[in-house]
């Protein structure tokens, strides 16, 4: 009977030590935990004289070693931050949480491909509305040529008969463009514009010029100088490949 009492006493002692957080020999102490509970802001009254119980505020738990003012968590002296006056004198402007980081800004330009024969190509998404209209005019005109038609409505009326007849003869002969690349639009005058163009066919290609003229606040095609017969001529055998020639082309739909 006495042995049972001894065993029961030892078990109770072990349970008591475990409940009190006693640690075994050689066990490292756990990280201290500091709990801070703000005081209640007071009770709030309600209609009818009843009083609602005040709910406790949020509990802040801090784990691990804490950094002292002027020191890091490891106890090392913290690096001094430049004073506001010093930063203003240096001409440095901060954005956001200026005491912790900087926001770096830059300017990005659009990258426009270039052709090895005519140079930079025209950006079809340029911000200038007038330039976009001229580009779309020429692009749509050659899109009609690729379908075997001449868009006479976009040709300057005084040149429409001559230009449509000449281009029509080329189309009947089978000189149909398959793709084209429009160079930078040059506007030496407010009423005139010029651009170079690369026209690709099967199996050849050619380089030409397109001229625009403005009449009654509208742009028209006044001339196209290109040897469309070269579109049916195979390129010379053994011609060197230009590595800088762009592969991005405006193809006919």
Number of C-alpha atoms within 10 A of each C-alpha: 5 7 8 9 10 11 11 12 12 12 11 12 12 13 11 12 12 12 9 9 8 11 12 9 6 6 8 8 7 8 9 10 11 11 11 11 12 11 9 11 10 10 11 10 12 9 6 6 7 9 11 10 10 12 10 12 11 11 10 11 10 12 11 11 12 12 13 13 9 11 13 13 13 11 12 11 12 14 9 7 8 9 10 11 8 10 12 11 9 8 8 9 10 15 10 9 9 11 12 8 10 12 10 7 6 4 4 6 5 8 7 10 18 20 19 12 14 17 14 16 21 22 18 17 11 12 9 9 10 10 20 16 14 22 22 12 18 19 18 15 19 23 22 15 20 21 14 18 17 22 15 17 11 18 22 20 14 9 14 19 12 12 19 16 13 12 20 16 11 17 20 11 12 13 24 24 27 21 19 22 23 27 24 20 21 14 13 9 9 8 13 17 21 21 20 24 25 21 23 22 21 16 12 18 22 19 18 16 15 19 18 24 20 16 12 5 8 12 20 24 26 21 18 16 13 17 14 24 17 19 21 19 15 12 13 8 6 6 7 7 7 10 8 11 13 13 10 10 14 13 15 16 9
